[in-house]
């Protein structure tokens, strides 16, 4: 063993995937750049998307629709 991960450590799941004795193993890379393998059951995959950047174009504002009124008797 070269390193240990703690709960909450961020890793990157790489391309390796193997099933050995019924256990699915995935290749991972830690923030230090080290490569290794861990059982897939210990991973939680979160997809990160880039933050959109403002282009300078106006953003339309949402306005509330007028409240519906019921007719009075």
N, CA, C, O and CB atoms as a CASP TS submission, in Angstrom:
PFRMAT TS
TARGET T0000
AUTHOR 0000-0000-0000
METHOD Language model
MODEL 1
PARENT N/A
ATOM      1  N   UNK     1       0.845  -1.174   0.000  1.00  0.00           N
ATOM      2  CA  UNK     1       0.000   0.000   0.000  1.00  0.00           C
ATOM      3  C   UNK     1       0.893   1.241   0.000  1.00  0.00           C
ATOM      4  O   UNK     1       1.841   1.343   0.778  1.00  0.00           O
ATOM      5  CB  UNK     1      -0.963  -0.004   1.221  1.00  0.00           C
ATOM      6  N   UNK     2       0.569   2.175  -0.886  1.00  0.00           N
ATOM      7  CA  UNK     2       1.344   3.411  -0.995  1.00  0.00           C
ATOM      8  C   UNK     2       0.646   4.555  -0.284  1.00  0.00           C
ATOM      9  O   UNK     2       1.308   5.424   0.283  1.00  0.00           O
ATOM     10  CB  UNK     2       1.576   3.772  -2.461  1.00  0.00           C
ATOM     11  N   UNK     3      -0.683   4.570  -0.303  1.00  0.00           N
ATOM     12  CA  UNK     3      -1.420   5.683   0.297  1.00  0.00           C
ATOM     13  C   UNK     3      -2.776   5.198   0.781  1.00  0.00           C
ATOM     14  O   UNK     3      -3.252   4.135   0.383  1.00  0.00           O
ATOM     15  CB  UNK     3      -1.589   6.842  -0.710  1.00  0.00           C
ATOM     16  N   UNK     4      -3.384   5.989   1.638  1.00  0.00           N
ATOM     17  CA  UNK     4      -4.740   5.726   2.097  1.00  0.00           C
ATOM     18  C   UNK     4      -5.607   6.933   1.785  1.00  0.00           C
ATOM     19  O   UNK     4      -5.144   8.073   1.807  1.00  0.00           O
ATOM     20  CB  UNK     4      -4.766   5.402   3.614  1.00  0.00           C
ATOM     21  N   UNK     5      -6.862   6.665   1.496  1.00  0.00           N
ATOM     22  CA  UNK     5      -7.821   7.734   1.269  1.00  0.00           C
ATOM     23  C   UNK     5      -8.689   7.879   2.505  1.00  0.00           C
ATOM     24  O   UNK     5      -8.954   6.906   3.211  1.00  0.00           O
ATOM     25  CB  UNK     5      -8.687   7.457   0.010  1.00  0.00           C
ATOM     26  N   UNK     6      -9.123   9.087   2.757  1.00  0.00           N
ATOM     27  CA  UNK     6     -10.061   9.347   3.846  1.00  0.00           C
ATOM     28  C   UNK     6     -11.437   9.611   3.257  1.00  0.00           C
ATOM     29  O   UNK     6     -11.558   9.975   2.088  1.00  0.00           O
ATOM     30  CB  UNK     6      -9.593  10.547   4.719  1.00  0.00           C
ATOM     31  N   UNK     7     -12.451   9.432   4.049  1.00  0.00           N
ATOM     32  CA  UNK     7     -13.807   9.745   3.603  1.00  0.00           C
ATOM     33  C   UNK     7     -13.833  11.209   3.179  1.00  0.00           C
ATOM     34  O   UNK     7     -13.393  12.087   3.921  1.00  0.00           O
ATOM     35  CB  UNK     7     -14.867   9.461   4.732  1.00  0.00           C
ATOM     36  N   UNK     8     -14.347  11.462   1.992  1.00  0.00           N
ATOM     37  CA  UNK     8     -14.436  12.828   1.484  1.00  0.00           C
ATOM     38  C   UNK     8     -13.290  13.243   0.590  1.00  0.00           C
ATOM     39  O   UNK     8     -13.369  14.285  -0.062  1.00  0.00           O
ATOM     40  CB  UNK     8     -14.517  13.765   2.612  1.00  0.00           C
ATOM     41  N   UNK     9     -12.204  12.444   0.539  1.00  0.00           N
ATOM     42  CA  UNK     9     -11.102  12.773  -0.367  1.00  0.00           C
ATOM     43  C   UNK     9     -11.599  12.704  -1.809  1.00  0.00           C
ATOM     44  O   UNK     9     -12.311  11.775  -2.191  1.00  0.00           O
ATOM     45  CB  UNK     9      -9.896  11.808  -0.152  1.00  0.00           C
ATOM     46  N   UNK    10     -11.212  13.696  -2.599  1.00  0.00           N
ATOM     47  CA  UNK    10     -11.591  13.694  -4.006  1.00  0.00           C
ATOM     48  C   UNK    10     -10.572  12.908  -4.813  1.00  0.00           C
ATOM     49  O   UNK    10      -9.363  13.071  -4.647  1.00  0.00           O
ATOM     50  CB  UNK    10     -11.714  15.133  -4.544  1.00  0.00           C
ATOM     51  N   UNK    11     -11.080  12.058  -5.685  1.00  0.00           N
ATOM     52  CA  UNK    11     -10.232  11.282  -6.588  1.00  0.00           C
ATOM     53  C   UNK    11     -10.845  11.364  -7.980  1.00  0.00           C
ATOM     54  O   UNK    11     -12.018  11.701  -8.142  1.00  0.00           O
ATOM     55  CB  UNK    11     -10.092   9.787  -6.111  1.00  0.00           C
ATOM     56  N   UNK    12     -10.046  11.056  -8.958  1.00  0.00           N
ATOM     57  CA  UNK    12     -10.532  10.985 -10.334  1.00  0.00           C
ATOM     58  C   UNK    12     -10.570   9.528 -10.739  1.00  0.00           C
ATOM     59  O   UNK    12      -9.565   8.823 -10.646  1.00  0.00           O
ATOM     60  CB  UNK    12      -9.635  11.817 -11.306  1.00  0.00           C
ATOM     61  N   UNK    13     -11.736   9.074 -11.192  1.00  0.00           N
ATOM     62  CA  UNK    13     -11.854   7.708 -11.680  1.00  0.00           C
ATOM     63  C   UNK    13     -11.282   7.683 -13.089  1.00  0.00           C
ATOM     64  O   UNK    13     -11.712   8.439 -13.960  1.00  0.00           O
ATOM     65  CB  UNK    13     -13.345   7.206 -11.652  1.00  0.00           C
ATOM     66  N   UNK    14     -10.306   6.801 -13.303  1.00  0.00           N
ATOM     67  CA  UNK    14      -9.639   6.696 -14.607  1.00  0.00           C
ATOM     68  C   UNK    14     -10.356   5.658 -15.466  1.00  0.00           C
ATOM     69  O   UNK    14     -11.539   5.394 -15.254  1.00  0.00           O
ATOM     70  CB  UNK    14      -8.138   6.319 -14.437  1.00  0.00           C
ATOM     71  N   UNK    15      -9.668   5.079 -16.411  1.00  0.00           N
ATOM     72  CA  UNK    15     -10.297   4.196 -17.384  1.00  0.00           C
ATOM     73  C   UNK    15     -10.252   2.722 -17.014  1.00  0.00           C
ATOM     74  O   UNK    15     -10.980   1.925 -17.605  1.00  0.00           O
ATOM     75  CB  UNK    15      -9.652   4.381 -18.701  1.00  0.00           C
ATOM     76  N   UNK    16      -9.423   2.337 -16.059  1.00  0.00           N
ATOM     77  CA  UNK    16      -9.302   0.931 -15.712  1.00  0.00           C
ATOM     78  C   UNK    16     -10.497   0.416 -14.937  1.00  0.00           C
ATOM     79  O   UNK    16     -11.013   1.092 -14.046  1.00  0.00           O
ATOM     80  CB  UNK    16      -8.055   0.707 -14.918  1.00  0.00           C
ATOM     81  N   UNK    17     -10.935  -0.789 -15.281  1.00  0.00           N
ATOM     82  CA  UNK    17     -12.054  -1.437 -14.601  1.00  0.00           C
ATOM     83  C   UNK    17     -11.833  -2.936 -14.691  1.00  0.00           C
ATOM     84  O   UNK    17     -11.698  -3.477 -15.789  1.00  0.00           O
ATOM     85  CB  UNK    17     -13.439  -1.024 -15.228  1.00  0.00           C
ATOM     86  N   UNK    18     -11.793  -3.608 -13.563  1.00  0.00           N
ATOM     87  CA  UNK    18     -11.565  -5.054 -13.533  1.00  0.00           C
ATOM     88  C   UNK    18     -12.468  -5.683 -12.483  1.00  0.00           C
ATOM     89  O   UNK    18     -12.750  -5.072 -11.451  1.00  0.00           O
ATOM     90  CB  UNK    18     -10.074  -5.380 -13.239  1.00  0.00           C
ATOM     91  N   UNK    19     -12.919  -6.898 -12.744  1.00  0.00           N
ATOM     92  CA  UNK    19     -13.649  -7.663 -11.745  1.00  0.00           C
ATOM     93  C   UNK    19     -12.758  -8.830 -11.341  1.00  0.00           C
ATOM     94  O   UNK    19     -12.375  -9.655 -12.169  1.00  0.00           O
ATOM     95  CB  UNK    19     -15.045  -8.157 -12.290  1.00  0.00           C
ATOM     96  N   UNK    20     -12.436  -8.881 -10.046  1.00  0.00           N
ATOM     97  CA  UNK    20     -11.569  -9.930  -9.508  1.00  0.00           C
ATOM     98  C   UNK    20     -12.286 -10.576  -8.328  1.00  0.00           C
ATOM     99  O   UNK    20     -12.634  -9.901  -7.359  1.00  0.00           O
ATOM    100  CB  UNK    20     -10.170  -9.356  -9.076  1.00  0.00           C
ATOM    101  N   UNK    21     -12.504 -11.886  -8.416  1.00  0.00           N
ATOM    102  CA  UNK    21     -13.209 -12.622  -7.358  1.00  0.00           C
ATOM    103  C   UNK    21     -14.539 -11.969  -6.985  1.00  0.00           C
ATOM    104  O   UNK    21     -14.897 -11.919  -5.808  1.00  0.00           O
ATOM    105  CB  UNK    21     -12.327 -12.727  -6.121  1.00  0.00           C
ATOM    106  N   UNK    22     -15.270 -11.468  -7.980  1.00  0.00           N
ATOM    107  CA  UNK    22     -16.586 -10.883  -7.756  1.00  0.00           C
ATOM    108  C   UNK    22     -16.572  -9.449  -7.267  1.00  0.00           C
ATOM    109  O   UNK    22     -17.632  -8.881  -7.005  1.00  0.00           O
ATOM    110  CB  UNK    22     -17.320 -11.702  -6.788  1.00  0.00           C
ATOM    111  N   UNK    23     -15.398  -8.847  -7.137  1.00  0.00           N
ATOM    112  CA  UNK    23     -15.301  -7.458  -6.689  1.00  0.00           C
ATOM    113  C   UNK    23     -14.889  -6.593  -7.866  1.00  0.00           C
ATOM    114  O   UNK    23     -13.897  -6.873  -8.539  1.00  0.00           O
ATOM    115  CB  UNK    23     -14.290  -7.311  -5.514  1.00  0.00           C
ATOM    116  N   UNK    24     -15.673  -5.518  -8.113  1.00  0.00           N
ATOM    117  CA  UNK    24     -15.350  -4.584  -9.193  1.00  0.00           C
ATOM    118  C   UNK    24     -14.338  -3.565  -8.666  1.00  0.00           C
ATOM    119  O   UNK    24     -14.584  -2.895  -7.663  1.00  0.00           O
ATOM    120  CB  UNK    24     -16.642  -3.869  -9.732  1.00  0.00           C
ATOM    121  N   UNK    25     -13.212  -3.458  -9.347  1.00  0.00           N
ATOM    122  CA  UNK    25     -12.147  -2.517  -8.984  1.00  0.00           C
ATOM    123  C   UNK    25     -12.061  -1.437 -10.055  1.00  0.00           C
ATOM    124  O   UNK    25     -12.181  -1.725 -11.246  1.00  0.00           O
ATOM    125  CB  UNK    25     -10.772  -3.249  -8.821  1.00  0.00           C
ATOM    126  N   UNK    26     -11.852  -0.186  -9.626  1.00  0.00           N
ATOM    127  CA  UNK    26     -11.691   0.920 -10.568  1.00  0.00           C
ATOM    128  C   UNK    26     -10.340   1.580 -10.349  1.00  0.00           C
ATOM    129  O   UNK    26      -9.849   1.690  -9.226  1.00  0.00           O
ATOM    130  CB  UNK    26     -12.834   1.954 -10.411  1.00  0.00           C
ATOM    131  N   UNK    27      -9.758   2.012 -11.452  1.00  0.00           N
ATOM    132  CA  UNK    27      -8.483   2.730 -11.384  1.00  0.00           C
ATOM    133  C   UNK    27      -8.777   4.177 -11.020  1.00  0.00           C
ATOM    134  O   UNK    27      -9.662   4.799 -11.607  1.00  0.00           O
ATOM    135  CB  UNK    27      -7.696   2.638 -12.742  1.00  0.00           C
ATOM    136  N   UNK    28      -8.043   4.715 -10.058  1.00  0.00           N
ATOM    137  CA  UNK    28      -8.266   6.086  -9.602  1.00  0.00           C
ATOM    138  C   UNK    28      -6.952   6.853  -9.534  1.00  0.00           C
ATOM    139  O   UNK    28      -5.868   6.270  -9.524  1.00  0.00           O
ATOM    140  CB  UNK    28      -8.954   6.093  -8.231  1.00  0.00           C
ATOM    141  N   UNK    29      -7.076   8.170  -9.489  1.00  0.00           N
ATOM    142  CA  UNK    29      -5.922   9.046  -9.329  1.00  0.00           C
ATOM    143  C   UNK    29      -6.247  10.047  -8.240  1.00  0.00           C
ATOM    144  O   UNK    29      -7.318  10.654  -8.261  1.00  0.00           O
ATOM    145  CB  UNK    29      -5.552   9.764 -10.666  1.00  0.00           C
ATOM    146  N   UNK    30      -5.340  10.233  -7.282  1.00  0.00           N
ATOM    147  CA  UNK    30      -5.585  11.189  -6.207  1.00  0.00           C
ATOM    148  C   UNK    30      -5.054  12.563  -6.590  1.00  0.00           C
ATOM    149  O   UNK    30      -4.475  12.742  -7.661  1.00  0.00           O
ATOM    150  CB  UNK    30      -4.938  10.711  -4.897  1.00  0.00           C
ATOM    151  N   UNK    31      -5.261  13.534  -5.696  1.00  0.00           N
ATOM    152  CA  UNK    31      -4.861  14.913  -6.005  1.00  0.00           C
ATOM    153  C   UNK    31      -3.357  15.082  -6.111  1.00  0.00           C
ATOM    154  O   UNK    31      -2.887  16.079  -6.659  1.00  0.00           O
ATOM    155  CB  UNK    31      -5.393  15.851  -4.954  1.00  0.00           C
ATOM    156  N   UNK    32      -2.590  14.123  -5.597  1.00  0.00           N
ATOM    157  CA  UNK    32      -1.125  14.158  -5.710  1.00  0.00           C
ATOM    158  C   UNK    32      -0.643  13.554  -7.035  1.00  0.00           C
ATOM    159  O   UNK    32       0.547  13.586  -7.349  1.00  0.00           O
ATOM    160  CB  UNK    32      -0.486  13.404  -4.533  1.00  0.00           C
ATOM    161  N   UNK    33      -1.594  13.001  -7.808  1.00  0.00           N
ATOM    162  CA  UNK    33      -1.245  12.402  -9.088  1.00  0.00           C
ATOM    163  C   UNK    33      -0.938  10.916  -9.027  1.00  0.00           C
ATOM    164  O   UNK    33      -0.596  10.309 -10.042  1.00  0.00           O
ATOM    165  CB  UNK    33      -0.084  13.108  -9.653  1.00  0.00           C
ATOM    166  N   UNK    34      -1.058  10.315  -7.827  1.00  0.00           N
ATOM    167  CA  UNK    34      -0.771   8.886  -7.688  1.00  0.00           C
ATOM    168  C   UNK    34      -1.917   8.058  -8.244  1.00  0.00           C
ATOM    169  O   UNK    34      -3.088   8.380  -8.039  1.00  0.00           O
ATOM    170  CB  UNK    34      -0.519   8.522  -6.217  1.00  0.00           C
ATOM    171  N   UNK    35      -1.572   6.991  -8.947  1.00  0.00           N
ATOM    172  CA  UNK    35      -2.563   6.084  -9.511  1.00  0.00           C
ATOM    173  C   UNK    35      -2.690   4.859  -8.624  1.00  0.00           C
ATOM    174  O   UNK    35      -1.720   4.412  -8.012  1.00  0.00           O
ATOM    175  CB  UNK    35      -2.186   5.677 -10.951  1.00  0.00           C
ATOM    176  N   UNK    36      -3.903   4.323  -8.564  1.00  0.00           N
ATOM    177  CA  UNK    36      -4.117   3.104  -7.788  1.00  0.00           C
ATOM    178  C   UNK    36      -5.470   2.513  -8.117  1.00  0.00           C
ATOM    179  O   UNK    36      -6.171   2.988  -9.011  1.00  0.00           O
ATOM    180  CB  UNK    36      -4.007   3.384  -6.283  1.00  0.00           C
ATOM    181  N   UNK    37      -5.829   1.472  -7.385  1.00  0.00           N
ATOM    182  CA  UNK    37      -7.089   0.777  -7.607  1.00  0.00           C
ATOM    183  C   UNK    37      -7.832   0.663  -6.286  1.00  0.00           C
ATOM    184  O   UNK    37      -7.222   0.393  -5.251  1.00  0.00           O
ATOM    185  CB  UNK    37      -6.853  -0.622  -8.229  1.00  0.00           C
ATOM    186  N   UNK    38      -9.164   0.869  -6.313  1.00  0.00           N
ATOM    187  CA  UNK    38      -9.977   0.666  -5.124  1.00  0.00           C
ATOM    188  C   UNK    38     -11.270  -0.044  -5.535  1.00  0.00           C
ATOM    189  O   UNK    38     -11.697   0.057  -6.685  1.00  0.00           O
ATOM    190  CB  UNK    38     -10.281   2.025  -4.409  1.00  0.00           C
ATOM    191  N   UNK    39     -11.886  -0.757  -4.601  1.00  0.00           N
ATOM    192  CA  UNK    39     -13.178  -1.368  -4.925  1.00  0.00           C
ATOM    193  C   UNK    39     -14.200  -0.289  -5.279  1.00  0.00           C
ATOM    194  O   UNK    39     -14.322   0.723  -4.589  1.00  0.00           O
ATOM    195  CB  UNK    39     -13.689  -2.223  -3.740  1.00  0.00           C
ATOM    196  N   UNK    40     -14.919  -0.521  -6.349  1.00  0.00           N
ATOM    197  CA  UNK    40     -15.884   0.470  -6.842  1.00  0.00           C
ATOM    198  C   UNK    40     -16.935   0.817  -5.785  1.00  0.00           C
ATOM    199  O   UNK    40     -17.445   1.937  -5.769  1.00  0.00           O
ATOM    200  CB  UNK    40     -16.574  -0.052  -8.106  1.00  0.00           C
ATOM    201  N   UNK    41     -17.259  -0.115  -4.919  1.00  0.00           N
ATOM    202  CA  UNK    41     -18.280   0.111  -3.900  1.00  0.00           C
ATOM    203  C   UNK    41     -17.911   1.272  -2.973  1.00  0.00           C
ATOM    204  O   UNK    41     -18.792   1.854  -2.340  1.00  0.00           O
ATOM    205  CB  UNK    41     -18.493  -1.158  -3.082  1.00  0.00           C
ATOM    206  N   UNK    42     -16.637   1.613  -2.884  1.00  0.00           N
ATOM    207  CA  UNK    42     -16.194   2.712  -2.019  1.00  0.00           C
ATOM    208  C   UNK    42     -16.175   4.062  -2.727  1.00  0.00           C
ATOM    209  O   UNK    42     -15.700   5.046  -2.160  1.00  0.00           O
ATOM    210  CB  UNK    42     -14.819   2.414  -1.482  1.00  0.00           C
ATOM    211  N   UNK    43     -16.678   4.123  -3.940  1.00  0.00           N
ATOM    212  CA  UNK    43     -16.668   5.387  -4.677  1.00  0.00           C
ATOM    213  C   UNK    43     -18.073   5.960  -4.792  1.00  0.00           C
ATOM    214  O   UNK    43     -19.060   5.226  -4.849  1.00  0.00           O
ATOM    215  CB  UNK    43     -16.063   5.192  -6.072  1.00  0.00           C
ATOM    216  N   UNK    44     -18.140   7.250  -4.824  1.00  0.00           N
ATOM    217  CA  UNK    44     -19.365   7.981  -5.116  1.00  0.00           C
ATOM    218  C   UNK    44     -19.006   8.906  -6.270  1.00  0.00           C
ATOM    219  O   UNK    44     -18.191   9.817  -6.120  1.00  0.00           O
ATOM    220  CB  UNK    44     -19.921   8.781  -3.843  1.00  0.00           C
ATOM    221  N   UNK    45     -19.616   8.667  -7.412  1.00  0.00           N
ATOM    222  CA  UNK    45     -19.258   9.436  -8.604  1.00  0.00           C
ATOM    223  C   UNK    45     -20.077  10.710  -8.653  1.00  0.00           C
ATOM    224  O   UNK    45     -21.307  10.679  -8.627  1.00  0.00           O
ATOM    225  CB  UNK    45     -19.475   8.605  -9.886  1.00  0.00           C
ATOM    226  N   UNK    46     -19.381  11.823  -8.724  1.00  0.00           N
ATOM    227  CA  UNK    46     -20.001  13.137  -8.842  1.00  0.00           C
ATOM    228  C   UNK    46     -19.445  13.769 -10.110  1.00  0.00           C
ATOM    229  O   UNK    46     -18.230  13.886 -10.266  1.00  0.00           O
ATOM    230  CB  UNK    46     -19.727  14.037  -7.571  1.00  0.00           C
ATOM    231  N   UNK    47     -20.313  14.171 -11.000  1.00  0.00           N
ATOM    232  CA  UNK    47     -19.877  14.804 -12.232  1.00  0.00           C
ATOM    233  C   UNK    47     -19.822  16.305 -12.015  1.00  0.00           C
ATOM    234  O   UNK    47     -20.822  16.927 -11.656  1.00  0.00           O
ATOM    235  CB  UNK    47     -20.817  14.446 -13.412  1.00  0.00           C
ATOM    236  N   UNK    48     -18.675  16.871 -12.230  1.00  0.00           N
ATOM    237  CA  UNK    48     -18.505  18.314 -12.083  1.00  0.00           C
ATOM    238  C   UNK    48     -18.660  18.964 -13.436  1.00  0.00           C
ATOM    239  O   UNK    48     -18.079  18.507 -14.420  1.00  0.00           O
ATOM    240  CB  UNK    48     -17.131  18.661 -11.463  1.00  0.00           C
ATOM    241  N   UNK    49     -19.445  20.034 -13.493  1.00  0.00           N
ATOM    242  CA  UNK    49     -19.616  20.767 -14.743  1.00  0.00           C
ATOM    243  C   UNK    49     -18.983  22.134 -14.595  1.00  0.00           C
ATOM    244  O   UNK    49     -18.980  22.708 -13.506  1.00  0.00           O
ATOM    245  CB  UNK    49     -21.114  20.890 -15.126  1.00  0.00           C
ATOM    246  N   UNK    50     -18.452  22.654 -15.676  1.00  0.00           N
ATOM    247  CA  UNK    50     -17.828  23.976 -15.595  1.00  0.00           C
ATOM    248  C   UNK    50     -18.853  25.045 -15.218  1.00  0.00           C
ATOM    249  O   UNK    50     -20.029  24.943 -15.565  1.00  0.00           O
ATOM    250  CB  UNK    50     -17.160  24.335 -16.930  1.00  0.00           C
ATOM    251  N   UNK    51     -18.399  26.044 -14.522  1.00  0.00           N
ATOM    252  CA  UNK    51     -19.252  27.172 -14.165  1.00  0.00           C
ATOM    253  C   UNK    51     -19.441  28.050 -15.393  1.00  0.00           C
ATOM    254  O   UNK    51     -18.464  28.447 -16.028  1.00  0.00           O
ATOM    255  CB  UNK    51     -18.644  27.987 -12.986  1.00  0.00           C
ATOM    256  N   UNK    52     -20.698  28.358 -15.735  1.00  0.00           N
ATOM    257  CA  UNK    52     -20.901  29.209 -16.908  1.00  0.00           C
ATOM    258  C   UNK    52     -20.314  30.598 -16.683  1.00  0.00           C
ATOM    259  O   UNK    52     -20.313  31.114 -15.565  1.00  0.00           O
ATOM    260  CB  UNK    52     -22.396  29.316 -17.241  1.00  0.00           C
ATOM    261  N   UNK    53     -19.824  31.183 -17.746  1.00  0.00           N
ATOM    262  CA  UNK    53     -19.267  32.529 -17.651  1.00  0.00           C
ATOM    263  C   UNK    53     -20.243  33.522 -18.254  1.00  0.00           C
ATOM    264  O   UNK    53     -20.989  33.195 -19.177  1.00  0.00           O
ATOM    265  CB  UNK    53     -17.894  32.616 -18.358  1.00  0.00           C
ATOM    266  N   UNK    54     -20.233  34.722 -17.732  1.00  0.00           N
ATOM    267  CA  UNK    54     -21.129  35.767 -18.226  1.00  0.00           C
ATOM    268  C   UNK    54     -20.592  36.304 -19.546  1.00  0.00           C
ATOM    269  O   UNK    54     -19.420  36.665 -19.653  1.00  0.00           O
ATOM    270  CB  UNK    54     -21.279  36.913 -17.185  1.00  0.00           C
ATOM    271  N   UNK    55     -21.464  36.352 -20.547  1.00  0.00           N
ATOM    272  CA  UNK    55     -21.039  36.798 -21.876  1.00  0.00           C
ATOM    273  C   UNK    55     -21.292  38.279 -22.115  1.00  0.00           C
ATOM    274  O   UNK    55     -20.898  38.812 -23.152  1.00  0.00           O
ATOM    275  CB  UNK    55     -21.745  35.996 -22.934  1.00  0.00           C
ATOM    276  N   UNK    56     -21.942  38.948 -21.176  1.00  0.00           N
ATOM    277  CA  UNK    56     -22.258  40.356 -21.363  1.00  0.00           C
ATOM    278  C   UNK    56     -23.632  40.571 -21.959  1.00  0.00           C
ATOM    279  O   UNK    56     -24.121  41.700 -22.007  1.00  0.00           O
ATOM    280  CB  UNK    56     -21.228  40.999 -22.234  1.00  0.00           C
ATOM    281  N   UNK    57     -24.265  39.490 -22.418  1.00  0.00           N
ATOM    282  CA  UNK    57     -25.610  39.614 -22.972  1.00  0.00           C
ATOM    283  C   UNK    57     -26.603  39.812 -21.830  1.00  0.00           C
ATOM    284  O   UNK    57     -26.421  39.260 -20.745  1.00  0.00           O
ATOM    285  CB  UNK    57     -25.983  38.362 -23.819  1.00  0.00           C
ATOM    286  N   UNK    58     -27.651  40.597 -22.072  1.00  0.00           N
ATOM    287  CA  UNK    58     -28.634  40.791 -21.005  1.00  0.00           C
ATOM    288  C   UNK    58     -29.333  39.484 -20.648  1.00  0.00           C
ATOM    289  O   UNK    58     -29.599  38.645 -21.508  1.00  0.00           O
ATOM    290  CB  UNK    58     -29.668  41.839 -21.420  1.00  0.00           C
ATOM    291  N   UNK    59     -29.618  39.336 -19.381  1.00  0.00           N
ATOM    292  CA  UNK    59     -30.327  38.157 -18.898  1.00  0.00           C
ATOM    293  C   UNK    59     -31.769  38.542 -18.671  1.00  0.00           C
ATOM    294  O   UNK    59     -32.042  39.486 -17.930  1.00  0.00           O
ATOM    295  CB  UNK    59     -29.685  37.591 -17.598  1.00  0.00           C
ATOM    296  N   UNK    60     -32.717  37.822 -19.299  1.00  0.00           N
ATOM    297  CA  UNK    60     -34.120  38.201 -19.110  1.00  0.00           C
ATOM    298  C   UNK    60     -34.541  38.007 -17.657  1.00  0.00           C
ATOM    299  O   UNK    60     -34.172  37.019 -17.023  1.00  0.00           O
ATOM    300  CB  UNK    60     -35.031  37.380 -20.041  1.00  0.00           C
ATOM    301  N   UNK    61     -35.300  38.937 -17.148  1.00  0.00           N
ATOM    302  CA  UNK    61     -35.784  38.856 -15.765  1.00  0.00           C
ATOM    303  C   UNK    61     -37.121  38.154 -15.749  1.00  0.00           C
ATOM    304  O   UNK    61     -37.939  38.333 -16.651  1.00  0.00           O
ATOM    305  CB  UNK    61     -35.902  40.263 -15.123  1.00  0.00           C
ATOM    306  N   UNK    62     -37.338  37.362 -14.732  1.00  0.00           N
ATOM    307  CA  UNK    62     -38.629  36.704 -14.568  1.00  0.00           C
ATOM    308  C   UNK    62     -39.520  37.611 -13.733  1.00  0.00           C
ATOM    309  O   UNK    62     -39.082  38.169 -12.727  1.00  0.00           O
ATOM    310  CB  UNK    62     -38.474  35.298 -13.902  1.00  0.00           C
ATOM    311  N   UNK    63     -40.766  37.755 -14.153  1.00  0.00           N
ATOM    312  CA  UNK    63     -41.693  38.548 -13.379  1.00  0.00           C
ATOM    313  C   UNK    63     -42.852  37.663 -12.977  1.00  0.00           C
ATOM    314  O   UNK    63     -43.221  36.737 -13.700  1.00  0.00           O
ATOM    315  CB  UNK    63     -42.179  39.782 -14.171  1.00  0.00           C
ATOM    316  N   UNK    64     -43.418  37.947 -11.833  1.00  0.00           N
ATOM    317  CA  UNK    64     -44.541  37.149 -11.347  1.00  0.00           C
ATOM    318  C   UNK    64     -45.797  37.508 -12.130  1.00  0.00           C
ATOM    319  O   UNK    64     -46.030  38.664 -12.484  1.00  0.00           O
ATOM    320  CB  UNK    64     -44.761  37.371  -9.828  1.00  0.00           C
ATOM    321  N   UNK    65     -46.596  36.481 -12.387  1.00  0.00           N
ATOM    322  CA  UNK    65     -47.866  36.726 -13.057  1.00  0.00           C
ATOM    323  C   UNK    65     -48.844  37.344 -12.066  1.00  0.00           C
ATOM    324  O   UNK    65     -48.759  37.072 -10.868  1.00  0.00           O
ATOM    325  CB  UNK    65     -48.442  35.416 -13.656  1.00  0.00           C
ATOM    326  N   UNK    66     -49.770  38.170 -12.545  1.00  0.00           N
ATOM    327  CA  UNK    66     -50.740  38.762 -11.613  1.00  0.00           C
ATOM    328  C   UNK    66     -51.557  37.665 -10.932  1.00  0.00           C
ATOM    329  O   UNK    66     -51.888  36.648 -11.542  1.00  0.00           O
ATOM    330  CB  UNK    66     -51.680  39.751 -12.355  1.00  0.00           C
ATOM    331  N   UNK    67     -51.865  37.885  -9.693  1.00  0.00           N
ATOM    332  CA  UNK    67     -52.647  36.902  -8.933  1.00  0.00           C
ATOM    333  C   UNK    67     -54.042  36.818  -9.520  1.00  0.00           C
ATOM    334  O   UNK    67     -54.644  37.828  -9.885  1.00  0.00           O
ATOM    335  CB  UNK    67     -52.710  37.274  -7.423  1.00  0.00           C
ATOM    336  N   UNK    68     -54.544  35.593  -9.603  1.00  0.00           N
ATOM    337  CA  UNK    68     -55.903  35.398 -10.124  1.00  0.00           C
ATOM    338  C   UNK    68     -56.904  35.870  -9.070  1.00  0.00           C
ATOM    339  O   UNK    68     -56.753  35.593  -7.880  1.00  0.00           O
ATOM    340  CB  UNK    68     -56.158  33.894 -10.502  1.00  0.00           C
ATOM    341  N   UNK    69     -57.906  36.573  -9.522  1.00  0.00           N
ATOM    342  CA  UNK    69     -58.938  37.024  -8.587  1.00  0.00           C
ATOM    343  C   UNK    69     -60.228  36.324  -8.923  1.00  0.00           C
ATOM    344  O   UNK    69     -60.538  36.091 -10.091  1.00  0.00           O
ATOM    345  CB  UNK    69     -59.119  38.565  -8.633  1.00  0.00           C
ATOM    346  N   UNK    70     -60.968  35.996  -7.908  1.00  0.00           N
ATOM    347  CA  UNK    70     -62.256  35.354  -8.158  1.00  0.00           C
ATOM    348  C   UNK    70     -63.335  36.435  -8.214  1.00  0.00           C
ATOM    349  O   UNK    70     -63.249  37.434  -7.500  1.00  0.00           O
ATOM    350  CB  UNK    70     -62.582  34.290  -7.057  1.00  0.00           C
ATOM    351  N   UNK    71     -64.329  36.241  -9.043  1.00  0.00           N
ATOM    352  CA  UNK    71     -65.372  37.273  -9.142  1.00  0.00           C
ATOM    353  C   UNK    71     -66.131  37.404  -7.821  1.00  0.00           C
ATOM    354  O   UNK    71     -66.380  36.411  -7.138  1.00  0.00           O
ATOM    355  CB  UNK    71     -66.355  36.942 -10.289  1.00  0.00           C
ATOM    356  N   UNK    72     -66.496  38.642  -7.469  1.00  0.00           N
ATOM    357  CA  UNK    72     -67.270  38.827  -6.247  1.00  0.00           C
ATOM    358  C   UNK    72     -68.768  38.677  -6.575  1.00  0.00           C
ATOM    359  O   UNK    72     -69.221  39.028  -7.664  1.00  0.00           O
ATOM    360  CB  UNK    72     -66.971  40.230  -5.605  1.00  0.00           C
ATOM    361  N   UNK    73     -69.523  38.143  -5.592  1.00  0.00           N
ATOM    362  CA  UNK    73     -70.965  37.935  -5.833  1.00  0.00           C
ATOM    363  C   UNK    73     -71.747  39.212  -5.926  1.00  0.00           C
ATOM    364  O   UNK    73     -72.961  39.180  -6.125  1.00  0.00           O
ATOM    365  CB  UNK    73     -71.553  37.095  -4.753  1.00  0.00           C
TER
END
